[in-house]
Amino acid sequence: MSGFLWWRVEPHPSAWVLIRTGQAMAVAQAVGAGVLAAFGLHPDDDLYWLYALLPVAVGFVAEQLRLASAQQVLDVRDLEDAQAVGRLPADEQRSIVLQIVRREMGVMAAAALVTCFLALRALGTV
C-alpha cells in the first residue's frame, strides 16, 4: 500500500502506520527467534537466523536513508534546515514538504518490501 501511495504522491497517515507496524513485527520476530534459541529450539536451516535478524538491520539502514533523503531535498534547494523552509512562501513550503514526505515514504516502502520478503523466507526455513 505504501508503495502505491508513493507512486500516486498521496502521503497518507495509514501508510506510515503500516510501515511502523511492519518494523515492530520484524523486531518481534527477531526477539522471538532469540527467545526460542535461548530455550534450545533451533530451526533445521541455519539461514533462518539470517532471515530473522536481517530485517532489523534493513529497518535501521532505511531510517538512516530516510533522514538523508530529507536533507538531500533541503540541500538541492540550498536550504539550511526546517526553519529556512518556514521562511518561504506557503506554496513553496508545501511543495518541499511533499517532496520530502514522498522520498521518505519511497525509502520506507522499499525497506518494507525487503523486510516482508526476508520474513517470508525466514518462515520458509523453519
C-alpha positions as a Markdown table, in Angstrom:
| # | Residue | x | y | z |
|---|---|---|---|---|
| 1 | Met | 0.0 | 0.0 | 0.0 |
| 2 | Ser | 2.8 | 2.4 | 0.9 |
| 3 | Gly | 4.5 | 1.9 | -2.5 |
| 4 | Phe | 1.2 | 2.6 | -4.3 |
| 5 | Leu | 0.6 | 5.8 | -2.3 |
| 6 | Trp | 4.2 | 6.8 | -3.0 |
| 7 | Trp | 3.6 | 6.3 | -6.7 |
| 8 | Arg | 0.5 | 8.4 | -6.7 |
| 9 | Val | 2.1 | 11.1 | -4.5 |
| 10 | Glu | -0.5 | 10.7 | -1.8 |
| 11 | Pro | 1.1 | 10.7 | 1.6 |
| 12 | His | -1.5 | 9.2 | 3.9 |
| 13 | Pro | -1.0 | 8.5 | 7.7 |
| 14 | Ser | -2.2 | 4.9 | 7.3 |
| 15 | Ala | 0.9 | 4.2 | 5.2 |
| 16 | Trp | 3.2 | 5.2 | 8.0 |
| 17 | Val | 1.1 | 3.2 | 10.5 |
| 18 | Leu | 1.6 | 0.1 | 8.3 |
| 19 | Ile | 5.3 | 0.8 | 7.8 |
| 20 | Arg | 5.9 | 1.2 | 11.6 |
| 21 | Thr | 3.8 | -1.9 | 12.3 |
| 22 | Gly | 5.9 | -3.9 | 9.9 |
| 23 | Gln | 9.1 | -2.7 | 11.6 |
| 24 | Ala | 7.6 | -3.7 | 15.0 |
| 25 | Met | 6.8 | -7.1 | 13.7 |
| 26 | Ala | 10.3 | -7.5 | 12.3 |
| 27 | Val | 11.7 | -6.7 | 15.8 |
| 28 | Ala | 9.2 | -9.1 | 17.4 |
| 29 | Gln | 10.3 | -11.9 | 15.0 |
| 30 | Ala | 13.9 | -11.3 | 15.9 |
| 31 | Val | 13.2 | -11.2 | 19.6 |
| 32 | Gly | 11.1 | -14.4 | 19.2 |
| 33 | Ala | 13.9 | -16.1 | 17.4 |
| 34 | Gly | 16.2 | -15.2 | 20.2 |
| 35 | Val | 13.9 | -16.5 | 22.9 |
| 36 | Leu | 13.4 | -19.7 | 21.0 |
| 37 | Ala | 17.2 | -20.1 | 20.7 |
| 38 | Ala | 17.6 | -19.4 | 24.4 |
| 39 | Phe | 15.2 | -22.3 | 25.1 |
| 40 | Gly | 17.2 | -24.6 | 22.8 |
| 41 | Leu | 14.8 | -24.7 | 19.9 |
| 42 | His | 16.8 | -24.5 | 16.6 |
| 43 | Pro | 15.5 | -24.4 | 13.1 |
| 44 | Asp | 16.6 | -27.1 | 10.6 |
| 45 | Asp | 18.2 | -24.5 | 8.3 |
| 46 | Asp | 20.8 | -22.0 | 9.7 |
| 47 | Leu | 19.7 | -19.5 | 7.1 |
| 48 | Tyr | 16.8 | -18.8 | 9.4 |
| 49 | Trp | 19.0 | -16.7 | 11.6 |
| 50 | Leu | 20.0 | -14.5 | 8.7 |
| 51 | Tyr | 16.4 | -14.1 | 7.5 |
| 52 | Ala | 15.1 | -13.5 | 11.1 |
| 53 | Leu | 17.7 | -10.9 | 12.0 |
| 54 | Leu | 18.4 | -9.1 | 8.8 |
| 55 | Pro | 15.0 | -7.2 | 8.7 |
| 56 | Val | 16.0 | -5.3 | 11.8 |
| 57 | Ala | 19.2 | -4.2 | 10.1 |
| 58 | Val | 17.2 | -3.3 | 6.9 |
| 59 | Gly | 14.9 | -1.1 | 9.1 |
| 60 | Phe | 17.9 | 0.6 | 10.7 |
| 61 | Val | 19.6 | 1.4 | 7.4 |
| 62 | Ala | 16.2 | 2.6 | 5.9 |
| 63 | Glu | 15.8 | 5.0 | 8.8 |
| 64 | Gln | 19.3 | 6.5 | 8.1 |
| 65 | Leu | 18.4 | 6.7 | 4.4 |
| 66 | Arg | 15.1 | 8.4 | 5.2 |
| 67 | Leu | 16.9 | 11.1 | 7.2 |
| 68 | Ala | 19.5 | 11.6 | 4.4 |
| 69 | Ser | 16.7 | 11.9 | 1.8 |
| 70 | Ala | 15.1 | 14.7 | 3.7 |
| 71 | Gln | 18.4 | 16.5 | 4.0 |
| 72 | Gln | 19.1 | 16.0 | 0.3 |
| 73 | Val | 15.9 | 17.8 | -0.6 |
| 74 | Leu | 17.0 | 20.8 | 1.5 |
| 75 | Asp | 20.5 | 20.7 | 0.1 |
| 76 | Val | 19.2 | 20.8 | -3.5 |
| 77 | Arg | 17.3 | 23.9 | -2.7 |
| 78 | Asp | 20.2 | 25.5 | -0.7 |
| 79 | Leu | 18.2 | 25.5 | 2.5 |
| 80 | Glu | 20.0 | 25.0 | 5.8 |
| 81 | Asp | 17.2 | 23.5 | 7.9 |
| 82 | Ala | 13.5 | 23.3 | 8.6 |
| 83 | Gln | 13.5 | 26.9 | 9.9 |
| 84 | Ala | 14.7 | 28.1 | 6.5 |
| 85 | Val | 11.8 | 26.3 | 4.9 |
| 86 | Gly | 9.4 | 28.1 | 7.3 |
| 87 | Arg | 10.6 | 31.4 | 5.9 |
| 88 | Leu | 9.5 | 30.5 | 2.4 |
| 89 | Pro | 6.0 | 31.3 | 0.9 |
| 90 | Ala | 3.3 | 28.8 | 1.8 |
| 91 | Asp | 3.1 | 27.2 | -1.6 |
| 92 | Glu | 6.9 | 26.5 | -1.7 |
| 93 | Gln | 6.7 | 25.1 | 1.8 |
| 94 | Arg | 4.0 | 22.7 | 0.8 |
| 95 | Ser | 6.0 | 21.6 | -2.3 |
| 96 | Ile | 9.2 | 21.0 | -0.3 |
| 97 | Val | 7.3 | 19.1 | 2.5 |
| 98 | Leu | 5.5 | 16.9 | -0.1 |
| 99 | Gln | 8.8 | 16.2 | -1.8 |
| 100 | Ile | 10.4 | 15.2 | 1.5 |
| 101 | Val | 7.5 | 13.0 | 2.6 |
| 102 | Arg | 7.4 | 11.3 | -0.8 |
| 103 | Arg | 11.1 | 10.5 | -0.7 |
| 104 | Glu | 10.8 | 9.3 | 2.9 |
| 105 | Met | 7.8 | 7.1 | 2.0 |
| 106 | Gly | 9.6 | 5.7 | -1.0 |
| 107 | Val | 12.6 | 4.7 | 1.1 |
| 108 | Met | 10.5 | 3.1 | 3.8 |
| 109 | Ala | 8.2 | 1.4 | 1.3 |
| 110 | Ala | 11.2 | -0.2 | -0.4 |
| 111 | Ala | 12.5 | -1.3 | 3.0 |
| 112 | Ala | 9.1 | -2.7 | 4.0 |
| 113 | Leu | 9.1 | -4.8 | 0.8 |
| 114 | Val | 12.6 | -6.2 | 1.5 |
| 115 | Thr | 11.6 | -6.9 | 5.1 |
| 116 | Cys | 8.5 | -8.7 | 4.1 |
| 117 | Phe | 10.5 | -10.8 | 1.6 |
| 118 | Leu | 13.0 | -11.7 | 4.3 |
| 119 | Ala | 10.3 | -12.5 | 6.9 |
| 120 | Leu | 8.6 | -14.8 | 4.5 |
| 121 | Arg | 12.0 | -16.5 | 3.7 |
| 122 | Ala | 12.6 | -16.9 | 7.4 |
| 123 | Leu | 9.2 | -18.6 | 7.9 |
| 124 | Gly | 10.0 | -20.9 | 4.9 |
| 125 | Thr | 13.2 | -22.1 | 6.5 |
| 126 | Val | 11.7 | -23.1 | 9.8 |
